[in-house]
Amino acid sequence: VQLQAFGGGLVQAGGYLRLSCAACERTFSTYGVAWFRQAPGKEREFVAGISGSGLSTYHADSVKGRFTISRDNVKNTVYLQMNALKPEDTAVYYCAARKAFYSTSAEGYDFWGQGTQVTVSS
């Protein structure tokens, strides 16, 4: 599965961005997908995950209430709506997919997008 993540950019604190993860896979609806992020000098961390059907989602405590993961299986795309952004959200954001229910562990994913930079200025 090829994944392409895009939508990052530079935004002021309190602003918003929407990331997209587009897949070239006709059976994408059978894949669990997650967003991870990695800031300089830090380990990659789980941000949000969504089941293949889109009926189940989970968000890390650090983004709960501010970020929302969703998907459109007709467009083979998963989104991450990020509101009320904070400087500590600055990181490279990656989408990942696996042919199973989503996992919060990065080790459980077989397919990764190239990453998109999100920078939040104070």
Phi and psi in degrees as a GROMACS rama.xvg file:
@    title "Ramachandran Plot"
@    xaxis  label "Phi"
@    yaxis  label "Psi"
@TYPE xy
-94.8185  128.471  GLN-2
-117.478  137.191  LEU-3
-125.922  117.222  GLN-4
-100.283  136.687  ALA-5
-154.297  170.168  PHE-6
113.101  -4.79384  GLY-7
-70.1661  174.894  GLY-8
167.722  -168.327  GLY-9
-104.247  128.945  LEU-10
-143.231  151.629  VAL-11
-79.5134  155.535  GLN-12
-54.7137  136.567  ALA-13
92.9014  -11.4008  GLY-14
-83.0688  -169.864  GLY-15
-142.687  157.419  TYR-16
-146.384  156.456  LEU-17
-124.547  119.08  ARG-18
-91.7295  147.9  LEU-19
-125.744  145.843  SER-20
-129.338  106.818  CYS-21
-99.8255  136.986  ALA-22
-118.023  143.434  ALA-23
-102.23  77.6643  CYS-24
-159.169  119.11  GLU-25
-71.9751  -18.2987  ARG-26
-103.462  29.1959  THR-27
-58.3684  -27.1944  PHE-28
-66.9278  -8.89423  SER-29
-96.8366  4.1723  THR-30
-106.146  132.327  TYR-31
-77.3407  143.075  GLY-32
-132.016  145.787  VAL-33
-140.019  156.701  ALA-34
-106.303  135.8  TRP-35
-123.032  163.703  PHE-36
-141.913  154.085  ARG-37
-140.849  118.882  GLN-38
-93.1079  157.127  ALA-39
-55.4602  129.254  PRO-40
77.5842  4.64673  GLY-41
-120.143  161.334  LYS-42
-76.6807  156.964  GLU-43
-67.2906  134.712  ARG-44
-126.502  148.338  GLU-45
-70.1903  138.175  PHE-46
-112.438  -52.4399  VAL-47
-162.063  152.079  ALA-48
-136.049  157.037  GLY-49
-145.567  140.885  ILE-50
-74.966  168.825  SER-51
-58.7748  -39.6729  GLY-52
-76.9509  -20.9268  SER-53
88.0749  -1.00047  GLY-54
-79.0073  -22.6304  LEU-55
-117.115  129.502  SER-56
-136.157  159.221  THR-57
-149.101  135.328  TYR-58
-122.428  140.706  HIS-59
-62.5367  151.146  ALA-60
-57.8212  -33.4868  ASP-61
-66.6924  -18.4106  SER-62
-121.555  -3.90951  VAL-63
-59.6249  132.962  LYS-64
88.1609  -13.0874  GLY-65
-115.798  -37.3991  ARG-66
-108.129  148.448  PHE-67
-138.013  125.471  THR-68
-95.467  141.925  ILE-69
-152.336  171.663  SER-70
-149.11  154.424  ARG-71
-125.935  102.469  ASP-72
-75.5662  -12.3826  ASN-73
-74.0459  -38.7284  VAL-74
-91.7394  -0.714093  LYS-75
53.8848  45.327  ASN-76
-135.575  138.889  THR-77
-112.71  140.112  VAL-78
-117.13  155.299  TYR-79
-132.324  104.028  LEU-80
-84.3309  121.881  GLN-81
-118.319  113.25  MET-82
-113.155  164.827  ASN-83
48.1675  49.495  ALA-84
-64.7409  146.25  LEU-85
-120.811  156.749  LYS-86
-55.3499  -33.0867  PRO-87
-71.5313  -6.25432  GLU-88
-82.6549  -7.02558  ASP-89
-61.1901  123.851  THR-90
-177.911  170.998  ALA-91
-89.0592  128.428  VAL-92
-103.835  131.746  TYR-93
-119.919  142.107  TYR-94
-103.66  149.821  CYS-95
-141.518  149.743  ALA-96
-135.861  150.255  ALA-97
-148.24  150.792  ARG-98
-85.5907  63.1951  LYS-99
-170.77  179.041  ALA-100
-60.8386  150.898  PHE-101
-65.1995  158.368  TYR-102
-131.727  153.84  SER-103
-87.0979  -4.81194  THR-104
-96.6938  129.44  SER-105
-63.7115  -26.0734  ALA-106
-68.3727  -16.1744  GLU-107
-86.8333  3.90008  GLY-108
-109.376  139.111  TYR-109
-96.1381  -24.3531  ASP-110
-128.265  134.495  PHE-111
-131.841  143.608  TRP-112
-82.6344  175.846  GLY-113
-82.4333  -11.0339  GLN-114
93.4585  146.038  GLY-115
-137.221  133.64  THR-116
-81.258  131.656  GLN-117
-119.098  123.421  VAL-118
-124.694  124.38  THR-119
-114.567  118.621  VAL-120
-92.8104  148.309  SER-121
